Every structure is written in C-alpha cells, then in structure tokens.
C-alpha cells in the first residue's frame, strides 16, 4: 500500500490527449481516469499483517481427546483486495476546455495539483486554433455533418472572393468586440503597440471572440477555414453566422442564393 500511495502522491501535472471524432470529451476523460486507476491498483499489494489467534486443537502427545487453545499467527485479510475491493476507485481529473463530439483535436487534462494550473491557463487568455470544414449547398438543423437536412441550394454563385469578404466582415465585428472587452484606452501608446502586434485580449469574462479567420482551401462544394479564437468555443455559431451573412447579401441584390454550411 505504501508504494501505491507514493505513486498517487506523485501523480500531478497537466497532459494533453487526442480526442478522435465521434467521441464525447467526458467519455475520453473517464477513459483516462480508468486507465490511471488500473495502473495505480496494479501495484504489488503489501504483505498482510499477522495477528495472533487462539485456535482450538487437540493436546499433543495425549491419548485422550482433550482440547486446548494454542496461540497461532494468521494473516489479517481485512485489507485484502478481494475483501475490500481496489485501493483506488476514483481520481479528480480536470478538463481545460471542451470539444464537440464530432470534433477532433487536443484535449488538456489535469490531475492532482495540476488542476489548479487550469485556472492559470484560463486567466492567461490563450488562443485556440481550429480547422473547420464546410460544405456548400446544404444546411442541417445543427450544422453538423450527421444532422437533419433542412435546406438545399445551388452554390455556383459562391466564389472565393465572396467568402473572403464575408470572413473579413465577421473578423472585423469581433475585433471591435475584442477592443471593448480588453478595457484598454485606445488613445495610449501601449494600446496601439498591443493592437499592432495582435496582443489585445479580453481582461474579463467574455463570449467567444475571433482573433483571426481565413479560408485555406476552396474547392466547391467543400471549403476549409482556419480560425483562431479566445473564449468558449461556438462552432455552430460561426457556421450559422456564415450562412446568415451570405443570405443577407444575396437578398440585398435580389438573388435567390444562400451559402449553406
């Protein structure tokens, strides 16, 4: 038990795991916890304590059927795994952020004293990079590939230039919100230098803010976006924003066209 307790006492820190698509982040966290518990419980259990018991038995060398009590050392089985179960049954594992079930990528987990570092990570306002794949001409109820199809449309009118223009509008609106949540005085030299270097970050709790977004690949009907953001991830929100933004531009030109993602 001493060696296993020592192993638990040394189990601290942050580590990254890969979450495949189709797996919920909580299921991955529980799987990591199960494997860690298996490792802790796989250690050699300590030798059982010996206790003195007075056992009833025949008197040695006696022809009569006389009985006597004899002091005997026997193992104490109260702490045996088959009696009390495994020594460790749960671990507190923190999650740095969450990913959608259909998303894949790095998930930051923390165990032991490392869980306190998750707060430091959150307060550091670190940015997160995402790759988003979209499909023109279709829209589902939840903006996921396996969602229920709710709209279909042609997409021949959608060009790379139009998509880039919409992405620039989205990024511009988020940049204004980023400045607002940063609590910086834009008239100061410090704020100007931070803006030039792209270091402006929200100082208080804020919604998801896009730091940068661009199209990496455009081959209709498929396209690929790279997005850097700070705050809680809202993948469905950005896809719906693309859909709504492009639809509004098309309606303004009296064209029956929509961008489905």
N, C-alpha and C positions, 0 to 999 in steps of 0.2 A: 504493500500500500504506500510505503514511503516513496518509492521510485515513481509511482504513478502520480502521487500528489506533487512531487517535484516537477514532473513533466507538465502538469496542469499549471503550476505556478510560473513556468517559463513560457507558456503559450500566450504571447502578447504580440500585437502589431497589426499592420494593415497589409492586405494582399489583394491581388486582382485575379479574377476568374473570368473565363469566357462564357457568355450566355448564348447558346445557339438559338436560332429562330424556332418558334413553336413551343418554347418552354417559358413558364412564368418565373419571374425573378424570385418569388417566395419558394417555389419548388427547388430552385437551384440553391438558395440559401439553406433550406432544410437538408438537401443532399450533402452539402459541405459539412454541416453540423453532424450528420450521421457518420460520415467518414472520419471526422476528427474524434468522435466518441468511440468509434471502433478502434482507432489507434490507441487511445488512452486506456481502454479496457483490455487491450490485447497484451498488456504487460504482465509479467510473471507475478501472480498474487503472492503476498508474503506467507511465510510458513505459519500455520495455525498455532495459536497459543496452546500450551499444555496446562491442563488443570487436573488436580488430584480428586479422584473419585473413590469412594469406599464401595467395593464390589463384593457381593455375597458369593462365597465359594466354599468348597469342602476343605477340611483341615488336612494339610499334607501329612502323610505317614500315619493317618488314623484309619483303623479298620471300620470304625463306626461311621455312620452317616452324619457326622457332626458338621455344622456350617460355621463359618466365621467371616468377618469383614476384613478385607485386605485393601490397603491403600495402593491405588494404581493411577499412573499418569496417562490421561487420554486427551486427544486433541479437542479443542473447543471449535465447534462448527457454526457458531452463531454468525460469523463474518464470512462464511464460505459463499462464493457466487451463486451456487445452486440453492442456497437458503435465502440470502438477502437480495439476490439479483446483482446486476452490474454496478460497479462502484460509481460510475458517472452516467447520468441519464439525460442531461441537458447542458447546453452551453449558450451563453449570451453572445450572439453574433450580430453586429450592427451592419447596416447597409448604407453605403454612401449616397446612392441615388437609385432610381428605378428605371427599368426599361420595359417597354411594351412587350406583350407575349410574342408578337411576330417580329420584334426587333432582335438583332444580334449585336454583340459587342462586349466591351469590358465592363464588368461589374466590380466595384470596390467593396470589399468586405472587411470587417474589423472584429477582432476578438480580444478579450481581456482589456488591459489598459489602452489598447489601440482604439477602443470605441470612443474615447474622449477626443481622439485626433479627428474624428469625423466632424465635430463642431468647428475645429480649426479650419478644416477644408472648406466647410460651408462659408465661414466668415472671410475666407481668402478670396471669395468670388471668382473661383477658377472657371474658365470657359470650357465648354464641351463641344466636340466636333461630331457631326452626324452626316451620314450619307443617306439621302432619301431618293428612292426610285419611284417614278411616277409613270402613268400610262394615259395617253391622250385618248379622248373619245368615250371614256366610261367614268361613271361615278357610282360608288357604293354608299350604303347608308352609314357606314362607319369609317370610310376612306381606307379600308384595309383590303388586301387582295382577295380574301375569302369572304368579304361582306356581301350583303344582298345588293344586286344590281338595281339601281333606281333611275339611272339616266344613261342614254347613249346619244352620241352626236358625231358629226364629221369633224375632222381636225385638219383638213388640208390648208385652211386659212392660218393655222398657227405656225409661226416662224420663230427662229432663234432670236431674232431682234425683238419681237413682241414679248417673248418670255423674259428676255433680259431686262426689258423696260419695266415689266411688272415686278420683277425681283428688286430692281432699283427703287421702285416706289415703296415696296414693303420694307426694305432696309432703311430707307430714309425716314419713314414714320417711326421705326424702332430706335433710330439714332436720336431723334428728338425726345422720345420717352427715356432713353438712357441718360441723356443730359439732365432731365428733370429729376430722375431718381438718384443721380450722383450727388446732389446737394452742393454742386460746385458753382462758384461765381465765375461766369464765363468772361468777365472783364479782366480777370487776373492773368498774369503771365503763366502761372502754374497750370491753370485750367487749359490754356492754349497749348502748352507743351504736351500735356497729357492727351489732348484731343489729336494732336499731330501724330503722336506715337501710338494712338489707339489704346490707351491705358485707362480710359474712363470706365468706371464700373459703378453699379448701384451701391450705395452705402447702407441702405435699409432694405427690408424685405420688399421684393418687387415681383411682378409677374415675369413670365418668360420674355426675355429681350434678345433679339437677334443682333449679334455683333457684326456678322458678315454672312452673305448668302450669294452663291453664284451657281451657274449651270456648268457642269463639267462635260456632259455628253448629251447631245440632242440628235436622236435618230427616230423620228416619229414612226410609231406612236410612243416609243419609250424615251424617257429623259432621266438624267441623273443630276441631283442637286447636292452641293456641299454646303452645310450650314454650321456656323459657329454661334453659340448662344450662351447666355448666362441665366440661371434661374431654373425653375421647374420646366421640364420638357413637355411640349404640347405638339406632338407631331401632327395630330389630326387638325389642330387649329391652323397650322401653316398651309396644309393642303386645302382646307376649306377656304382660306384666305386667297389662295391662288385661283381657285375656282370662282369665287365671288368677284375678285378683282377683274379677271378677264371677262367674265359675263357682263359686268358693268360697262367695260369699254366697248364690247360688241354692241350692246343695246344703245349706247350713245351714238353709234354710227349706223343704227337701224339694220344691223346684220343679225341674222339668226345663227349665232355661233356661240359656243361655250367651250371652255377648257375644262375637261374632266380629268381628275387625278384620283 
